[in-house]
Amino acid sequence: MSSISTGRMIDDSSDPVKGRVVWMPAKSIWITAMSLIAIIGGPATFTWSAFAVFTLSTVITICLGHSVGMHRLLIHRSFRTPLWIEHFLVYLGTLVGMAGPFGMIYAHDIRDWAQRQRNCHDLYAHRQSFLVDAFWQMHCAVTLAHPPRFEIEERVRHDRFYRFLEATWMAQQLPPALALFALGGLSWLVWGSAVRISVSLIGHWLVGHFAHRGGHQGWSVDHVAVQGYNLPRFGLVTFGESFHGNHHAFPESARLGIEQGQLDLGWHFIRLLERIGLAWAIKLPHMIMPREGLRRVDLPRDVGNGPPVGQR
């Protein structure tokens, strides 16, 4: 069948539906090990200082690293920054423990490509039950019978630092883990590494699960397999990533919380970089070509009735 090409995912007689879910041993063992250490070791080693380390390290890696560095910058190029800043933010994103930079680009883009088609595999759409989706997303992957051709842009593909991170992304946990153990002992190690990684990975799946099944929707896209929804109550703890309906509407926007009252800490960090001269060419909804089939839908009362803040 013919499918829509989306940037790095090129139609090659591709089929987004036909495929089988396969267990991924390395991925599964990684998340299982981190979760078991967190469940067993977390309560046994709890101290308030360890909890503070967990909170601070999660903010740094998820907000600055994953949301800003990996997602908005590396994947969507929603703003520009000096290469050393880009490398640093992507490195922090690697410390989240999901994948290396190439793996993150592929995981994001194959899902985005599938969701833009008229139909797609259940794994990409989060259609299965809560527990089945949890197992599929965190322990498995889809092997499509006819996948699209994946092409990373040349500058990123040949970047030596990104190639190094991709080859060593699990091992990148060792330097900060050793530093945490040296500074705060076992409690800092457990909470700053295993608890942080397991909470981040499970939290990432939870946002993806619920943000593709229902919620506030200020925008809709016609003729696609999957809609995105906003989870406004979780804007703070997800650093803006829970405004997924906005992201489906304007994928290249550096600002995800585009409606009145939507708190997006990742956007505020990008604005800080801009003020000190380290970010420019920032894309907002009014600068982006609207997606085909994009239309406004009614907003809930608690979101506000004005236009997106990026379009004023």
MIZAMI-444882 format. One record per residue (C-alpha): residue number from 1; x, y, z negated. Coordinates in Angstrom, 2 decimals. Example, Ala and Ser with C-alpha at 12.3 -4.5 7.8 and 13.67 -1.06 7.14 Angstrom:
// residues 2
<r><i>1</i><c1>12.30</c1><c2>-4.50</c2><c3>-7.80</c3></r>
<r><i>2</i><c1>13.67</c1><c2>-1.06</c2><c3>-7.14</c3></r>
END
This chain:
// residues 312
<r><i>1</i><c1>0.00</c1><c2>0.00</c2><c3>0.00</c3></r>
<r><i>2</i><c1>1.06</c1><c2>3.62</c2><c3>0.46</c3></r>
<r><i>3</i><c1>1.68</c1><c2>5.72</c2><c3>-2.64</c3></r>
<r><i>4</i><c1>2.55</c1><c2>9.31</c2><c3>-3.50</c3></r>
<r><i>5</i><c1>6.26</c1><c2>10.10</c2><c3>-3.78</c3></r>
<r><i>6</i><c1>7.17</c1><c2>12.18</c2><c3>-6.85</c3></r>
<r><i>7</i><c1>10.62</c1><c2>13.68</c2><c3>-6.75</c3></r>
<r><i>8</i><c1>12.96</c1><c2>10.90</c2><c3>-7.82</c3></r>
<r><i>9</i><c1>10.41</c1><c2>8.14</c2><c3>-7.14</c3></r>
<r><i>10</i><c1>10.18</c1><c2>7.64</c2><c3>-3.38</c3></r>
<r><i>11</i><c1>7.40</c1><c2>5.66</c2><c3>-1.71</c3></r>
<r><i>12</i><c1>8.77</c1><c2>2.49</c2><c3>-0.13</c3></r>
<r><i>13</i><c1>5.58</c1><c2>0.51</c2><c3>0.50</c3></r>
<r><i>14</i><c1>5.21</c1><c2>0.80</c2><c3>-3.27</c3></r>
<r><i>15</i><c1>2.40</c1><c2>-0.58</c2><c3>-5.40</c3></r>
<r><i>16</i><c1>1.81</c1><c2>0.93</c2><c3>-8.88</c3></r>
<r><i>17</i><c1>-0.60</c1><c2>-1.84</c2><c3>-9.94</c3></r>
<r><i>18</i><c1>0.81</c1><c2>-5.25</c2><c3>-9.11</c3></r>
<r><i>19</i><c1>3.45</c1><c2>-6.38</c2><c3>-11.55</c3></r>
<r><i>20</i><c1>4.09</c1><c2>-8.37</c2><c3>-14.70</c3></r>
<r><i>21</i><c1>4.99</c1><c2>-7.35</c2><c3>-18.22</c3></r>
<r><i>22</i><c1>8.32</c1><c2>-8.87</c2><c3>-19.28</c3></r>
<r><i>23</i><c1>10.01</c1><c2>-8.91</c2><c3>-22.67</c3></r>
<r><i>24</i><c1>13.18</c1><c2>-6.79</c2><c3>-22.84</c3></r>
<r><i>25</i><c1>15.51</c1><c2>-8.49</c2><c3>-25.38</c3></r>
<r><i>26</i><c1>17.92</c1><c2>-5.60</c2><c3>-26.03</c3></r>
<r><i>27</i><c1>15.14</c1><c2>-3.04</c2><c3>-26.37</c3></r>
<r><i>28</i><c1>13.09</c1><c2>-5.34</c2><c3>-28.60</c3></r>
<r><i>29</i><c1>15.95</c1><c2>-6.36</c2><c3>-30.88</c3></r>
<r><i>30</i><c1>17.04</c1><c2>-2.71</c2><c3>-31.23</c3></r>
<r><i>31</i><c1>13.66</c1><c2>-1.37</c2><c3>-32.38</c3></r>
<r><i>32</i><c1>12.99</c1><c2>-4.44</c2><c3>-34.52</c3></r>
<r><i>33</i><c1>16.34</c1><c2>-4.14</c2><c3>-36.31</c3></r>
<r><i>34</i><c1>15.93</c1><c2>-0.42</c2><c3>-36.95</c3></r>
<r><i>35</i><c1>12.37</c1><c2>-0.91</c2><c3>-38.21</c3></r>
<r><i>36</i><c1>13.26</c1><c2>-3.78</c2><c3>-40.55</c3></r>
<r><i>37</i><c1>16.16</c1><c2>-1.82</c2><c3>-42.04</c3></r>
<r><i>38</i><c1>13.85</c1><c2>1.18</c2><c3>-42.51</c3></r>
<r><i>39</i><c1>11.02</c1><c2>-0.87</c2><c3>-44.07</c3></r>
<r><i>40</i><c1>13.28</c1><c2>-2.83</c2><c3>-46.43</c3></r>
<r><i>41</i><c1>16.08</c1><c2>-0.35</c2><c3>-47.04</c3></r>
<r><i>42</i><c1>14.11</c1><c2>2.88</c2><c3>-46.98</c3></r>
<r><i>43</i><c1>12.20</c1><c2>2.46</c2><c3>-50.26</c3></r>
<r><i>44</i><c1>15.20</c1><c2>0.81</c2><c3>-51.93</c3></r>
<r><i>45</i><c1>17.54</c1><c2>3.71</c2><c3>-51.14</c3></r>
<r><i>46</i><c1>15.16</c1><c2>6.67</c2><c3>-51.34</c3></r>
<r><i>47</i><c1>16.49</c1><c2>9.94</c2><c3>-52.75</c3></r>
<r><i>48</i><c1>15.26</c1><c2>13.43</c2><c3>-52.05</c3></r>
<r><i>49</i><c1>18.59</c1><c2>14.33</c2><c3>-50.50</c3></r>
<r><i>50</i><c1>18.29</c1><c2>11.32</c2><c3>-48.15</c3></r>
<r><i>51</i><c1>14.78</c1><c2>12.42</c2><c3>-47.22</c3></r>
<r><i>52</i><c1>16.11</c1><c2>15.91</c2><c3>-46.47</c3></r>
<r><i>53</i><c1>18.79</c1><c2>14.37</c2><c3>-44.23</c3></r>
<r><i>54</i><c1>16.09</c1><c2>12.34</c2><c3>-42.44</c3></r>
<r><i>55</i><c1>13.92</c1><c2>15.43</c2><c3>-41.91</c3></r>
<r><i>56</i><c1>16.74</c1><c2>17.66</c2><c3>-40.67</c3></r>
<r><i>57</i><c1>18.27</c1><c2>15.02</c2><c3>-38.39</c3></r>
<r><i>58</i><c1>14.85</c1><c2>14.19</c2><c3>-36.92</c3></r>
<r><i>59</i><c1>14.14</c1><c2>17.86</c2><c3>-36.18</c3></r>
<r><i>60</i><c1>17.52</c1><c2>18.24</c2><c3>-34.49</c3></r>
<r><i>61</i><c1>17.39</c1><c2>15.07</c2><c3>-32.40</c3></r>
<r><i>62</i><c1>13.70</c1><c2>15.03</c2><c3>-31.47</c3></r>
<r><i>63</i><c1>13.10</c1><c2>18.77</c2><c3>-31.02</c3></r>
<r><i>64</i><c1>16.40</c1><c2>20.07</c2><c3>-29.68</c3></r>
<r><i>65</i><c1>17.53</c1><c2>16.76</c2><c3>-28.18</c3></r>
<r><i>66</i><c1>14.54</c1><c2>14.88</c2><c3>-26.82</c3></r>
<r><i>67</i><c1>11.89</c1><c2>17.56</c2><c3>-26.26</c3></r>
<r><i>68</i><c1>14.12</c1><c2>20.41</c2><c3>-25.08</c3></r>
<r><i>69</i><c1>17.25</c1><c2>18.65</c2><c3>-23.81</c3></r>
<r><i>70</i><c1>16.02</c1><c2>15.40</c2><c3>-22.29</c3></r>
<r><i>71</i><c1>12.43</c1><c2>16.27</c2><c3>-21.36</c3></r>
<r><i>72</i><c1>12.16</c1><c2>19.94</c2><c3>-20.47</c3></r>
<r><i>73</i><c1>15.72</c1><c2>20.47</c2><c3>-19.25</c3></r>
<r><i>74</i><c1>17.20</c1><c2>17.27</c2><c3>-17.82</c3></r>
<r><i>75</i><c1>13.98</c1><c2>15.69</c2><c3>-16.51</c3></r>
<r><i>76</i><c1>11.86</c1><c2>18.69</c2><c3>-15.49</c3></r>
<r><i>77</i><c1>14.45</c1><c2>21.46</c2><c3>-15.04</c3></r>
<r><i>78</i><c1>12.04</c1><c2>23.91</c2><c3>-16.61</c3></r>
<r><i>79</i><c1>14.91</c1><c2>26.28</c2><c3>-17.44</c3></r>
<r><i>80</i><c1>18.63</c1><c2>26.65</c2><c3>-16.81</c3></r>
<r><i>81</i><c1>21.47</c1><c2>26.84</c2><c3>-19.29</c3></r>
<r><i>82</i><c1>25.28</c1><c2>26.54</c2><c3>-19.26</c3></r>
<r><i>83</i><c1>26.43</c1><c2>22.98</c2><c3>-18.62</c3></r>
<r><i>84</i><c1>28.04</c1><c2>22.65</c2><c3>-22.05</c3></r>
<r><i>85</i><c1>24.70</c1><c2>23.52</c2><c3>-23.69</c3></r>
<r><i>86</i><c1>22.90</c1><c2>21.05</c2><c3>-21.43</c3></r>
<r><i>87</i><c1>25.41</c1><c2>18.31</c2><c3>-22.30</c3></r>
<r><i>88</i><c1>25.06</c1><c2>19.01</c2><c3>-26.02</c3></r>
<r><i>89</i><c1>21.25</c1><c2>18.94</c2><c3>-25.96</c3></r>
<r><i>90</i><c1>21.17</c1><c2>15.73</c2><c3>-23.90</c3></r>
<r><i>91</i><c1>23.67</c1><c2>14.19</c2><c3>-26.32</c3></r>
<r><i>92</i><c1>21.31</c1><c2>15.03</c2><c3>-29.20</c3></r>
<r><i>93</i><c1>18.50</c1><c2>13.45</c2><c3>-27.18</c3></r>
<r><i>94</i><c1>20.55</c1><c2>10.29</c2><c3>-26.78</c3></r>
<r><i>95</i><c1>20.86</c1><c2>10.11</c2><c3>-30.57</c3></r>
<r><i>96</i><c1>17.07</c1><c2>9.68</c2><c3>-30.80</c3></r>
<r><i>97</i><c1>17.82</c1><c2>6.06</c2><c3>-29.88</c3></r>
<r><i>98</i><c1>15.43</c1><c2>5.49</c2><c3>-26.96</c3></r>
<r><i>99</i><c1>17.88</c1><c2>5.24</c2><c3>-24.06</c3></r>
<r><i>100</i><c1>20.71</c1><c2>7.01</c2><c3>-22.29</c3></r>
<r><i>101</i><c1>20.07</c1><c2>9.95</c2><c3>-19.95</c3></r>
<r><i>102</i><c1>19.56</c1><c2>7.82</c2><c3>-16.82</c3></r>
<r><i>103</i><c1>17.33</c1><c2>5.39</c2><c3>-18.69</c3></r>
<r><i>104</i><c1>15.23</c1><c2>8.25</c2><c3>-20.04</c3></r>
<r><i>105</i><c1>14.84</c1><c2>9.80</c2><c3>-16.59</c3></r>
<r><i>106</i><c1>13.77</c1><c2>6.46</c2><c3>-15.13</c3></r>
<r><i>107</i><c1>11.35</c1><c2>5.62</c2><c3>-17.97</c3></r>
<r><i>108</i><c1>9.71</c1><c2>9.04</c2><c3>-17.67</c3></r>
<r><i>109</i><c1>9.59</c1><c2>9.19</c2><c3>-13.89</c3></r>
<r><i>110</i><c1>8.27</c1><c2>5.68</c2><c3>-13.24</c3></r>
<r><i>111</i><c1>5.41</c1><c2>6.34</c2><c3>-15.68</c3></r>
<r><i>112</i><c1>4.74</c1><c2>9.78</c2><c3>-14.20</c3></r>
<r><i>113</i><c1>4.78</c1><c2>8.34</c2><c3>-10.67</c3></r>
<r><i>114</i><c1>2.36</c1><c2>5.55</c2><c3>-11.62</c3></r>
<r><i>115</i><c1>-0.03</c1><c2>7.87</c2><c3>-13.43</c3></r>
<r><i>116</i><c1>-0.23</c1><c2>10.19</c2><c3>-10.40</c3></r>
<r><i>117</i><c1>-1.53</c1><c2>7.40</c2><c3>-8.15</c3></r>
<r><i>118</i><c1>-5.23</c1><c2>6.55</c2><c3>-7.86</c3></r>
<r><i>119</i><c1>-4.67</c1><c2>3.44</c2><c3>-9.98</c3></r>
<r><i>120</i><c1>-1.75</c1><c2>1.99</c2><c3>-11.92</c3></r>
<r><i>121</i><c1>-0.71</c1><c2>-0.89</c2><c3>-14.16</c3></r>
<r><i>122</i><c1>-2.27</c1><c2>-1.02</c2><c3>-17.63</c3></r>
<r><i>123</i><c1>1.09</c1><c2>-0.49</c2><c3>-19.33</c3></r>
<r><i>124</i><c1>1.59</c1><c2>2.88</c2><c3>-17.64</c3></r>
<r><i>125</i><c1>-2.00</c1><c2>3.89</c2><c3>-18.49</c3></r>
<r><i>126</i><c1>-1.96</c1><c2>2.74</c2><c3>-22.15</c3></r>
<r><i>127</i><c1>-5.26</c1><c2>0.93</c2><c3>-21.44</c3></r>
<r><i>128</i><c1>-4.70</c1><c2>-2.06</c2><c3>-23.69</c3></r>
<r><i>129</i><c1>-5.64</c1><c2>-2.29</c2><c3>-27.37</c3></r>
<r><i>130</i><c1>-3.57</c1><c2>-0.52</c2><c3>-30.01</c3></r>
<r><i>131</i><c1>-1.45</c1><c2>-3.55</c2><c3>-31.00</c3></r>
<r><i>132</i><c1>-1.00</c1><c2>-4.87</c2><c3>-27.46</c3></r>
<r><i>133</i><c1>0.06</c1><c2>-1.42</c2><c3>-26.26</c3></r>
<r><i>134</i><c1>2.50</c1><c2>-1.14</c2><c3>-29.17</c3></r>
<r><i>135</i><c1>4.18</c1><c2>-4.42</c2><c3>-28.22</c3></r>
<r><i>136</i><c1>4.23</c1><c2>-3.63</c2><c3>-24.53</c3></r>
<r><i>137</i><c1>5.62</c1><c2>-0.12</c2><c3>-24.88</c3></r>
<r><i>138</i><c1>8.30</c1><c2>-0.83</c2><c3>-27.50</c3></r>
<r><i>139</i><c1>9.36</c1><c2>-4.36</c2><c3>-26.60</c3></r>
<r><i>140</i><c1>8.58</c1><c2>-4.84</c2><c3>-22.90</c3></r>
<r><i>141</i><c1>8.64</c1><c2>-3.28</c2><c3>-19.43</c3></r>
<r><i>142</i><c1>6.73</c1><c2>-3.73</c2><c3>-16.19</c3></r>
<r><i>143</i><c1>8.41</c1><c2>-5.48</c2><c3>-13.30</c3></r>
<r><i>144</i><c1>6.48</c1><c2>-4.18</c2><c3>-10.31</c3></r>
<r><i>145</i><c1>6.15</c1><c2>-6.40</c2><c3>-7.26</c3></r>
<r><i>146</i><c1>6.80</c1><c2>-3.39</c2><c3>-5.02</c3></r>
<r><i>147</i><c1>8.44</c1><c2>-0.57</c2><c3>-7.01</c3></r>
<r><i>148</i><c1>9.32</c1><c2>2.85</c2><c3>-5.59</c3></r>
<r><i>149</i><c1>12.90</c1><c2>3.73</c2><c3>-4.73</c3></r>
<r><i>150</i><c1>14.56</c1><c2>5.61</c2><c3>-7.61</c3></r>
<r><i>151</i><c1>17.00</c1><c2>8.39</c2><c3>-6.68</c3></r>
<r><i>152</i><c1>18.62</c1><c2>10.61</c2><c3>-9.33</c3></r>
<r><i>153</i><c1>19.92</c1><c2>13.92</c2><c3>-8.01</c3></r>
<r><i>154</i><c1>23.62</c1><c2>13.82</c2><c3>-7.12</c3></r>
<r><i>155</i><c1>24.84</c1><c2>16.31</c2><c3>-9.73</c3></r>
<r><i>156</i><c1>23.33</c1><c2>14.29</c2><c3>-12.56</c3></r>
<r><i>157</i><c1>24.17</c1><c2>10.89</c2><c3>-11.08</c3></r>
<r><i>158</i><c1>27.87</c1><c2>11.74</c2><c3>-10.79</c3></r>
<r><i>159</i><c1>28.18</c1><c2>13.63</c2><c3>-14.08</c3></r>
<r><i>160</i><c1>30.92</c1><c2>11.80</c2><c3>-16.01</c3></r>
<r><i>161</i><c1>29.52</c1><c2>12.75</c2><c3>-19.42</c3></r>
<r><i>162</i><c1>26.08</c1><c2>11.39</c2><c3>-18.56</c3></r>
<r><i>163</i><c1>27.60</c1><c2>8.20</c2><c3>-17.18</c3></r>
<r><i>164</i><c1>29.51</c1><c2>7.80</c2><c3>-20.45</c3></r>
<r><i>165</i><c1>26.36</c1><c2>8.36</c2><c3>-22.54</c3></r>
<r><i>166</i><c1>24.40</c1><c2>5.91</c2><c3>-20.42</c3></r>
<r><i>167</i><c1>27.01</c1><c2>3.18</c2><c3>-20.92</c3></r>
<r><i>168</i><c1>27.34</c1><c2>3.76</c2><c3>-24.68</c3></r>
<r><i>169</i><c1>23.96</c1><c2>5.13</c2><c3>-25.86</c3></r>
<r><i>170</i><c1>23.51</c1><c2>2.60</c2><c3>-28.68</c3></r>
<r><i>171</i><c1>27.13</c1><c2>3.00</c2><c3>-29.80</c3></r>
<r><i>172</i><c1>26.60</c1><c2>6.77</c2><c3>-30.02</c3></r>
<r><i>173</i><c1>24.82</c1><c2>6.11</c2><c3>-33.32</c3></r>
<r><i>174</i><c1>28.10</c1><c2>5.01</c2><c3>-34.95</c3></r>
<r><i>175</i><c1>29.93</c1><c2>8.36</c2><c3>-35.39</c3></r>
<r><i>176</i><c1>27.01</c1><c2>10.14</c2><c3>-37.14</c3></r>
<r><i>177</i><c1>26.25</c1><c2>6.98</c2><c3>-39.13</c3></r>
<r><i>178</i><c1>29.83</c1><c2>6.83</c2><c3>-40.44</c3></r>
<r><i>179</i><c1>29.71</c1><c2>10.54</c2><c3>-41.27</c3></r>
<r><i>180</i><c1>26.43</c1><c2>10.10</c2><c3>-43.16</c3></r>
<r><i>181</i><c1>27.83</c1><c2>7.17</c2><c3>-45.14</c3></r>
<r><i>182</i><c1>30.98</c1><c2>9.11</c2><c3>-46.02</c3></r>
<r><i>183</i><c1>29.02</c1><c2>12.17</c2><c3>-47.15</c3></r>
<r><i>184</i><c1>26.02</c1><c2>10.62</c2><c3>-48.90</c3></r>
<r><i>185</i><c1>26.51</c1><c2>6.88</c2><c3>-49.22</c3></r>
<r><i>186</i><c1>24.07</c1><c2>4.15</c2><c3>-48.29</c3></r>
<r><i>187</i><c1>20.91</c1><c2>6.21</c2><c3>-48.81</c3></r>
<r><i>188</i><c1>22.00</c1><c2>8.86</c2><c3>-46.32</c3></r>
<r><i>189</i><c1>23.03</c1><c2>6.15</c2><c3>-43.85</c3></r>
<r><i>190</i><c1>19.69</c1><c2>4.33</c2><c3>-44.03</c3></r>
<r><i>191</i><c1>17.50</c1><c2>7.43</c2><c3>-43.92</c3></r>
<r><i>192</i><c1>19.63</c1><c2>9.40</c2><c3>-41.46</c3></r>
<r><i>193</i><c1>19.97</c1><c2>6.48</c2><c3>-39.03</c3></r>
<r><i>194</i><c1>17.52</c1><c2>3.56</c2><c3>-39.29</c3></r>
<r><i>195</i><c1>14.55</c1><c2>5.45</c2><c3>-40.74</c3></r>
<r><i>196</i><c1>15.06</c1><c2>8.35</c2><c3>-38.34</c3></r>
<r><i>197</i><c1>15.38</c1><c2>6.09</c2><c3>-35.27</c3></r>
<r><i>198</i><c1>12.42</c1><c2>3.85</c2><c3>-36.13</c3></r>
<r><i>199</i><c1>10.13</c1><c2>6.79</c2><c3>-36.97</c3></r>
<r><i>200</i><c1>11.17</c1><c2>8.58</c2><c3>-33.79</c3></r>
<r><i>201</i><c1>10.58</c1><c2>5.57</c2><c3>-31.52</c3></r>
<r><i>202</i><c1>7.27</c1><c2>4.59</c2><c3>-33.10</c3></r>
<r><i>203</i><c1>6.17</c1><c2>8.22</c2><c3>-33.18</c3></r>
<r><i>204</i><c1>7.04</c1><c2>8.64</c2><c3>-29.50</c3></r>
<r><i>205</i><c1>4.87</c1><c2>5.65</c2><c3>-28.63</c3></r>
<r><i>206</i><c1>1.99</c1><c2>6.88</c2><c3>-30.82</c3></r>
<r><i>207</i><c1>1.91</c1><c2>10.26</c2><c3>-29.08</c3></r>
<r><i>208</i><c1>1.99</c1><c2>8.56</c2><c3>-25.67</c3></r>
<r><i>209</i><c1>-0.74</c1><c2>6.12</c2><c3>-26.67</c3></r>
<r><i>210</i><c1>-3.24</c1><c2>8.66</c2><c3>-27.97</c3></r>
<r><i>211</i><c1>-2.36</c1><c2>11.49</c2><c3>-25.56</c3></r>
<r><i>212</i><c1>-3.38</c1><c2>9.28</c2><c3>-22.61</c3></r>
<r><i>213</i><c1>-6.62</c1><c2>7.95</c2><c3>-24.10</c3></r>
<r><i>214</i><c1>-8.57</c1><c2>11.00</c2><c3>-25.26</c3></r>
<r><i>215</i><c1>-8.49</c1><c2>14.33</c2><c3>-27.05</c3></r>
<r><i>216</i><c1>-8.74</c1><c2>18.02</c2><c3>-26.23</c3></r>
<r><i>217</i><c1>-8.53</c1><c2>18.67</c2><c3>-22.52</c3></r>
<r><i>218</i><c1>-8.20</c1><c2>22.18</c2><c3>-21.13</c3></r>
<r><i>219</i><c1>-7.20</c1><c2>20.89</c2><c3>-17.71</c3></r>
<r><i>220</i><c1>-8.03</c1><c2>17.91</c2><c3>-15.53</c3></r>
<r><i>221</i><c1>-6.42</c1><c2>16.52</c2><c3>-12.38</c3></r>
<r><i>222</i><c1>-8.69</c1><c2>14.90</c2><c3>-9.82</c3></r>
<r><i>223</i><c1>-8.00</c1><c2>11.54</c2><c3>-8.16</c3></r>
<r><i>224</i><c1>-5.25</c1><c2>10.31</c2><c3>-10.50</c3></r>
<r><i>225</i><c1>-5.05</c1><c2>7.10</c2><c3>-12.51</c3></r>
<r><i>226</i><c1>-4.39</c1><c2>8.72</c2><c3>-15.88</c3></r>
<r><i>227</i><c1>-5.33</c1><c2>12.04</c2><c3>-17.49</c3></r>
<r><i>228</i><c1>-3.34</c1><c2>13.77</c2><c3>-20.21</c3></r>
<r><i>229</i><c1>-4.91</c1><c2>15.04</c2><c3>-23.44</c3></r>
<r><i>230</i><c1>-3.84</c1><c2>17.46</c2><c3>-26.18</c3></r>
<r><i>231</i><c1>-3.49</c1><c2>16.39</c2><c3>-29.82</c3></r>
<r><i>232</i><c1>-3.49</c1><c2>19.86</c2><c3>-31.41</c3></r>
<r><i>233</i><c1>-3.25</c1><c2>18.69</c2><c3>-35.03</c3></r>
<r><i>234</i><c1>0.14</c1><c2>17.15</c2><c3>-34.28</c3></r>
<r><i>235</i><c1>1.73</c1><c2>20.09</c2><c3>-32.50</c3></r>
<r><i>236</i><c1>4.03</c1><c2>20.92</c2><c3>-35.41</c3></r>
<r><i>237</i><c1>5.40</c1><c2>17.44</c2><c3>-36.11</c3></r>
<r><i>238</i><c1>5.85</c1><c2>16.65</c2><c3>-32.40</c3></r>
<r><i>239</i><c1>7.50</c1><c2>20.04</c2><c3>-31.67</c3></r>
<r><i>240</i><c1>4.93</c1><c2>20.72</c2><c3>-28.94</c3></r>
<r><i>241</i><c1>5.04</c1><c2>17.34</c2><c3>-27.19</c3></r>
<r><i>242</i><c1>1.51</c1><c2>16.47</c2><c3>-28.31</c3></r>
<r><i>243</i><c1>0.06</c1><c2>19.07</c2><c3>-25.93</c3></r>
<r><i>244</i><c1>0.19</c1><c2>16.46</c2><c3>-23.22</c3></r>
<r><i>245</i><c1>-2.87</c1><c2>17.62</c2><c3>-21.33</c3></r>
<r><i>246</i><c1>-1.08</c1><c2>20.93</c2><c3>-20.73</c3></r>
<r><i>247</i><c1>1.99</c1><c2>19.02</c2><c3>-19.60</c3></r>
<r><i>248</i><c1>0.02</c1><c2>16.98</c2><c3>-17.06</c3></r>
<r><i>249</i><c1>-1.38</c1><c2>20.26</c2><c3>-15.72</c3></r>
<r><i>250</i><c1>1.96</c1><c2>22.08</c2><c3>-15.55</c3></r>
<r><i>251</i><c1>4.78</c1><c2>19.48</c2><c3>-15.70</c3></r>
<r><i>252</i><c1>7.58</c1><c2>21.97</c2><c3>-14.96</c3></r>
<r><i>253</i><c1>6.53</c1><c2>24.51</c2><c3>-17.60</c3></r>
<r><i>254</i><c1>9.09</c1><c2>25.11</c2><c3>-20.35</c3></r>
<r><i>255</i><c1>6.20</c1><c2>25.92</c2><c3>-22.65</c3></r>
<r><i>256</i><c1>3.90</c1><c2>23.03</c2><c3>-23.58</c3></r>
<r><i>257</i><c1>1.69</c1><c2>24.87</c2><c3>-26.08</c3></r>
<r><i>258</i><c1>0.22</c1><c2>27.23</c2><c3>-23.49</c3></r>
<r><i>259</i><c1>-3.17</c1><c2>27.89</c2><c3>-25.09</c3></r>
<r><i>260</i><c1>-3.86</c1><c2>30.30</c2><c3>-27.94</c3></r>
<r><i>261</i><c1>-2.92</c1><c2>28.87</c2><c3>-31.32</c3></r>
<r><i>262</i><c1>-0.88</c1><c2>25.92</c2><c3>-29.98</c3></r>
<r><i>263</i><c1>2.38</c1><c2>25.76</c2><c3>-31.95</c3></r>
<r><i>264</i><c1>5.33</c1><c2>24.66</c2><c3>-29.79</c3></r>
<r><i>265</i><c1>8.63</c1><c2>24.75</c2><c3>-31.67</c3></r>
<r><i>266</i><c1>10.55</c1><c2>23.49</c2><c3>-28.64</c3></r>
<r><i>267</i><c1>9.41</c1><c2>26.58</c2><c3>-26.73</c3></r>
<r><i>268</i><c1>10.53</c1><c2>28.86</c2><c3>-29.55</c3></r>
<r><i>269</i><c1>13.99</c1><c2>27.29</c2><c3>-29.41</c3></r>
<r><i>270</i><c1>14.17</c1><c2>27.92</c2><c3>-25.66</c3></r>
<r><i>271</i><c1>13.17</c1><c2>31.55</c2><c3>-26.29</c3></r>
<r><i>272</i><c1>15.97</c1><c2>31.79</c2><c3>-28.85</c3></r>
<r><i>273</i><c1>18.45</c1><c2>30.52</c2><c3>-26.27</c3></r>
<r><i>274</i><c1>17.12</c1><c2>33.11</c2><c3>-23.82</c3></r>
<r><i>275</i><c1>17.54</c1><c2>35.96</c2><c3>-26.30</c3></r>
<r><i>276</i><c1>21.21</c1><c2>35.12</c2><c3>-26.84</c3></r>
<r><i>277</i><c1>21.87</c1><c2>34.72</c2><c3>-23.13</c3></r>
<r><i>278</i><c1>22.05</c1><c2>30.92</c2><c3>-23.02</c3></r>
<r><i>279</i><c1>18.84</c1><c2>30.19</c2><c3>-21.09</c3></r>
<r><i>280</i><c1>17.39</c1><c2>31.70</c2><c3>-17.95</c3></r>
<r><i>281</i><c1>15.17</c1><c2>30.87</c2><c3>-14.94</c3></r>
<r><i>282</i><c1>12.50</c1><c2>29.76</c2><c3>-17.41</c3></r>
<r><i>283</i><c1>9.39</c1><c2>28.36</c2><c3>-15.70</c3></r>
<r><i>284</i><c1>5.89</c1><c2>29.07</c2><c3>-16.99</c3></r>
<r><i>285</i><c1>2.47</c1><c2>28.01</c2><c3>-15.64</c3></r>
<r><i>286</i><c1>1.90</c1><c2>31.14</c2><c3>-13.54</c3></r>
<r><i>287</i><c1>5.25</c1><c2>30.54</c2><c3>-11.76</c3></r>
<r><i>288</i><c1>4.47</c1><c2>26.94</c2><c3>-10.78</c3></r>
<r><i>289</i><c1>2.64</c1><c2>25.67</c2><c3>-7.73</c3></r>
<r><i>290</i><c1>-0.64</c1><c2>24.21</c2><c3>-9.07</c3></r>
<r><i>291</i><c1>-0.98</c1><c2>20.44</c2><c3>-8.83</c3></r>
<r><i>292</i><c1>-3.36</c1><c2>19.21</c2><c3>-6.17</c3></r>
<r><i>293</i><c1>-6.73</c1><c2>18.56</c2><c3>-7.80</c3></r>
<r><i>294</i><c1>-5.97</c1><c2>20.63</c2><c3>-10.91</c3></r>
<r><i>295</i><c1>-9.05</c1><c2>22.24</c2><c3>-12.44</c3></r>
<r><i>296</i><c1>-10.02</c1><c2>23.98</c2><c3>-15.66</c3></r>
<r><i>297</i><c1>-12.39</c1><c2>22.21</c2><c3>-18.04</c3></r>
<r><i>298</i><c1>-14.20</c1><c2>23.45</c2><c3>-21.12</c3></r>
<r><i>299</i><c1>-12.09</c1><c2>24.01</c2><c3>-24.19</c3></r>
<r><i>300</i><c1>-13.01</c1><c2>23.10</c2><c3>-27.77</c3></r>
<r><i>301</i><c1>-13.79</c1><c2>26.07</c2><c3>-30.02</c3></r>
<r><i>302</i><c1>-10.67</c1><c2>25.65</c2><c3>-32.15</c3></r>
<r><i>303</i><c1>-8.32</c1><c2>25.94</c2><c3>-29.16</c3></r>
<r><i>304</i><c1>-9.51</c1><c2>29.36</c2><c3>-28.01</c3></r>
<r><i>305</i><c1>-11.23</c1><c2>30.65</c2><c3>-24.90</c3></r>
<r><i>306</i><c1>-8.55</c1><c2>32.87</c2><c3>-23.41</c3></r>
<r><i>307</i><c1>-6.30</c1><c2>32.06</c2><c3>-20.46</c3></r>
<r><i>308</i><c1>-3.06</c1><c2>30.13</c2><c3>-21.01</c3></r>
<r><i>309</i><c1>-0.61</c1><c2>32.39</c2><c3>-22.78</c3></r>
<r><i>310</i><c1>2.00</c1><c2>31.77</c2><c3>-20.09</c3></r>
<r><i>311</i><c1>-0.35</c1><c2>33.19</c2><c3>-17.46</c3></r>
<r><i>312</i><c1>-1.03</c1><c2>36.59</c2><c3>-19.01</c3></r>
END
